[in-house]
Amino acid sequence: MHQAGASALAQQLRYDPPDADSRTIPCPCGHAAHYKELRSRNVLTVLGPVLLSRPYYVCADCSNGQYPADAALGVAGLESSPGVRRMEAVVGSEMPFAPGCEPMKLLAGLDVTAKAIERTAEVIGTQIAQRDEQEIGRAKQLVLPVVSKQNIAKMYVLMDGVHVPVVAAETEGRTGRIEGQRARTRECKIGCVFTQTTLDPEGRPIRDPGSTTYVGAIETAEEFGFRIYTEAWRRGWEWATLKVVLGDGAVWIWNLADQHFPGAIPIVDLYHARQHLWKIAALLHPQDAVAKKLWMIPMKELLDEGNIEPLVTRLREIAVAHAGGPAGLAQEALKEAEYFATNATRMRYPEFRKKGLFVGSGVVEAGCKSVIGSRLKRSGMFWTVRGANAIIALRCCRINGRFEDYWEQSRVA
């Protein structure tokens, strides 16, 4: 069937010489290009390779040639049709490029190289990223799109970071995460936006189905701030009755929250905060799992009930009591006391629960794995920042359900 379809398509792509009125077309140099002859080339389509025979025009002034039919068909300077490139982009966004050749062959009967999949996925991802940058640029100028009024009960903005392995050239001059070792990764900042309307029978919040969208890139916190703000605005941030920013204790997250989402309810992820207490428990009782859990019971209770000030006092008391004790314990206890003191207003968990709000950032943490990790952190992978950002943009576009919009805009353009 593919062969029969390819044969029929080849007939459709066999152009006749232009008539007398169409033998001259404008040339970019400002003069006119004249029809010279019909020329043929092979194009890989979803039905297989076909021979495209189309008119060739040459400008006598600048000697440049052009094929108007190639531009009309979306194959100018390209070896494959838009349909094939669409397949390659999907495959390249989901799996390593070399293994991607197999599903192309198995499911579509197309022989493509790993390099072709890589090139197409990165080119399309870069184009998507450039369109995103244009929207972000308008947001920076406060030229925001008009978002029709919506009834949004609660909207959440979540932010996190995940490290992506990169080639050595991308880490020059950067300090490694392990002292004395060179940096091997770059942080990808990732954010998500979702809405919530209902609670389950036990009063726990339920995320609205299909409401989660993601953004991400390897870039500075300042650049990412405008990225996540643009996404939130696009989703109808201004119309949300309750607005929430959720994240861990990273300083950059709360700086961006203050800058771009003033007035939102800030919440530190409860489970991340508990990890800080477990760190102290491990230092206090490194060899005694039972004692570790017993110490955690009252501390966890203070945290879960939002009693942060007594918790900070307890941590500072530990620092004083162990000033000459195990190496680093006093210092870590003071460090964690400062962490909880700084984030105290973001840890009033009983108040947040009364309002029916999420207090965990599991959605964005899952995004770190499903959006970034499952594709960019596989064994043996090392990326350039440009290549990684192209694939991240492509994956976010597909996960957000906007891939068809990209193709429609490309067709119109």
Disulfide bonds with the S-S distance in Angstrom:
none
